[in-house]
Amino acid sequence: MRNAVWVCLGALVLHLIPLALPRNMPEQELAIARATPDPVKRVELLRPLKDNPKATARELREAAELLREGVPLEAHELAKEAERRGPGELETQLLLARICHGERMSRCEEEALARAEELAPEDPRADLLTADFLEGEGNKAGALEAVERAYGKAPGALAVGVRYARLLSEVGRGEEAVEELEDLAPRLGKARTLMELGRVRVRQGRLGEARKLFAKAVEEEPKLVEGYYELGMASFGEGDMEGAAEALREADRLDMSDMKPLAALCALQRRAGKTEDWRVTRMELERRFPERMDAVRSACK
């Protein structure tokens, strides 16, 4: 026991030494800030980087990212300093656009996106970020236009192609989406192509076809979590609660770190009037995700 105590004390001293040493290197402040969840303490650590001549534009961007969610105005100041130190860096403009969008600073957002386009006219990232903003606002048509521009700049980008197909489907151009997915199929793979085609059919209200496509997808790739999730939701849409529960349970078994399948099952059981099953699923969610009780309550309403 005595030896164990000494080992623990030694480890504690080793961890405290860096905090006691003089710090003037940006990477030291960033390393400590990464391990500090409290936004107020993070600000105390990172605000001085704005005046630290050793801080690079990249380090200032990272500091701004660490503060973006909790202290956006401080993040904006750090990002502007990063812009001053690296005026030609696209990443800084994209970061500024995200900060400004989060704070509803429209003019600032527009200026950052325009500057990003000016710096790298053939880079698709500014268009994709614009699509994120528009989609978040419910403007699917505008998002589609932005993704189409990005796809034109990066025609070989698989993820952009899939997103383009999804948006085509969401604005009611389902058959065009199918054609796009069929073109992507050799690179996307059979299982994921089937799953994406199934999603198109769901949006068209063709649940029977969608369910068959999802079933083929998980048959092709038995560990495709998203495929089982979609199969469960489509099964419920067709009135098959037992099939929905089986598929969602399998999705949960394949990835127990994600509460989405089990939360969906809880909501569906409640809607179907399966009171006892709903209570069991809710208790399981509460046991496995105690740190997300608000999300559990919301899902199981």
Summary of the structure (lengths in Angstrom):
residues: 301
radius of gyration: 24.4
end to end distance: 49.8
largest distance: 72.4
contacts: 932
relative contact order: 0.04
helix: 79%
strand: 0%
